[in-house]
Amino acid sequence: MSILSDPTPQERFSTALHSTARSWRLALDARLKDLGVGQSGWMTIAILAKSKTELSQRALADQLGVEGPSVVSMLDRLEAAGLVLRAPCSTDRRVKLVHLTDAGRALFAKVRKQADAFRASVLDDVPPDRLAAATELLEQLRARIEDEL
C-alpha cells in the first residue's frame, strides 16, 4: 500500500522494490538470528564462500557495497569469532586477503540451508517464466544504475 494518493507506475515500482528488498533482508535476518551473526556478517561469509577467487579486503568491500573501514570492522568481529582469517598477499604486502576458516565454512553451510529454505518458501509457487522476467528486469535496472554511478 502506498502513502501517495495516486502514485505513478514508476513511483509504485520504486516503493515496491525498496520495501520488498527490506522485508526480504529482515525476514532472512530473523531466520539467521540463532546463528549468532547479523546480516552484514552472513553476507560477508556468503560472498567469501561463493567467491571463485581469493578476495582482498577492498574487493570484499566492493562486493558488499560498503566502504573499506566498514568491512575492516566487520572482519575484526568475524576474525575474533574464528570465522575468517586475514593474510598478507604474496605479491603485494599492502593487501590483505580474507579466507574463511573451517568454522566459517560450517556457518556458511547453516546460512545456506536457512537461505535456501527461505527462498523456497517465498518463491516456489512463482511461475518460472515470471521469476525469470522479474530477474532479468532487476539485472537490467542494476546495470543501468551502475552505469550512472
C-alpha positions in Angstrom: 0.0 0.0 0.0 1.3 3.4 -0.9 1.2 6.6 1.1 1.0 8.5 -2.1 -2.6 9.5 -3.2 -2.1 8.5 -6.8 1.4 7.1 -7.4 2.8 6.8 -10.9 3.8 3.3 -12.1 7.4 4.4 -11.6 6.8 5.6 -8.0 4.8 2.4 -7.2 7.6 0.3 -8.6 10.4 2.0 -6.7 8.4 1.8 -3.5 7.7 -1.9 -4.0 11.3 -2.6 -4.9 12.6 -0.8 -1.8 10.1 -2.3 0.7 10.4 -5.8 -0.8 14.2 -5.8 -0.5 13.9 -4.5 3.1 11.3 -7.1 4.0 13.4 -9.9 2.4 16.5 -8.9 4.4 14.6 -8.6 7.7 12.9 -12.0 7.2 16.1 -13.7 6.3 17.9 -12.0 9.2 15.3 -13.2 11.6 15.8 -16.8 10.3 19.6 -16.5 10.9 19.4 -14.8 14.3 20.1 -18.0 16.1 23.3 -18.5 14.2 24.8 -15.6 16.2 25.7 -13.4 13.1 23.8 -10.5 11.7 23.1 -9.5 8.2 26.4 -7.9 7.4 28.2 -10.9 8.9 26.3 -13.6 7.0 26.5 -11.6 3.8 30.3 -11.3 4.2 30.6 -15.0 4.9 28.4 -15.9 1.9 30.4 -13.8 -0.5 33.6 -15.3 0.7 32.2 -18.8 0.4 30.8 -18.3 -3.1 33.9 -16.5 -4.5 35.8 -18.3 -7.1 39.0 -16.4 -6.3 40.7 -15.1 -3.2 39.3 -11.7 -2.1 41.1 -8.8 -0.7 39.5 -6.6 1.9 39.0 -4.0 -0.8 37.4 -6.5 -3.2 35.2 -7.7 -0.4 34.1 -4.2 0.4 33.2 -3.6 -3.2 31.2 -6.9 -3.3 29.3 -5.8 -0.2 28.8 -2.3 -1.5 30.4 -0.7 1.6 33.4 1.5 2.4 36.7 0.0 3.4 36.5 0.9 7.1 33.1 -0.8 7.4 34.5 -4.1 6.1 37.5 -3.8 8.4 35.4 -3.6 11.5 33.2 -6.4 10.2 36.2 -8.6 9.6 37.6 -7.7 13.0 34.4 -9.2 14.6 34.4 -12.2 12.3 38.1 -12.9 12.9 37.6 -12.6 16.7 34.8 -15.2 16.4 37.1 -17.5 14.5 35.1 -17.4 11.2 37.7 -15.6 9.0 41.4 -15.1 8.7 43.3 -12.3 7.0 46.6 -13.0 5.5 49.1 -10.8 3.5 49.1 -11.2 -0.2 52.2 -12.8 -1.5 52.6 -10.3 -4.4 51.6 -7.1 -2.6 52.2 -6.8 1.2 49.8 -3.8 1.4 46.9 -6.1 0.5 45.2 -8.4 3.0 43.4 -11.5 1.6 40.4 -12.8 3.5 39.8 -16.5 4.0 37.0 -18.5 5.7 38.1 -20.8 8.5 36.6 -24.3 8.9 34.2 -22.7 11.4 33.3 -20.0 8.8 32.6 -22.7 6.2 30.4 -24.6 8.7 28.5 -21.5 9.5 28.0 -20.8 5.7 26.5 -24.3 5.3 24.0 -23.4 8.0 23.3 -20.0 6.5 22.9 -21.6 3.1 20.4 -24.2 4.4 18.3 -21.4 6.0 18.5 -19.1 3.0 17.6 -21.9 0.6 14.6 -22.8 2.7 13.5 -19.2 2.9 13.8 -18.7 -0.9 11.8 -21.9 -1.4 9.1 -20.8 0.9 8.7 -17.4 -0.9 9.4 -18.3 -4.5 8.4 -22.0 -5.1 4.9 -21.1 -6.2 6.0 -18.3 -8.5 5.8 -19.5 -12.1 9.4 -19.9 -13.6 8.7 -17.5 -16.5 7.5 -14.7 -14.2 10.6 -15.3 -11.9 12.9 -15.2 -15.0 11.3 -12.0 -16.3 11.5 -10.3 -12.9 15.1 -11.3 -12.5 16.0 -10.1 -16.0 14.3 -6.7 -15.2 16.2 -6.3 -11.9 19.5 -7.2 -13.6 18.9 -4.7 -16.4 18.0 -2.0 -13.8 21.1 -2.7 -11.7 23.3 -2.4 -14.8 21.7 0.9 -15.7 22.1 2.2 -12.2 25.7 1.1 -12.1 26.3 2.9 -15.4 25.0 6.1 -13.8 27.5 5.9 -10.9 
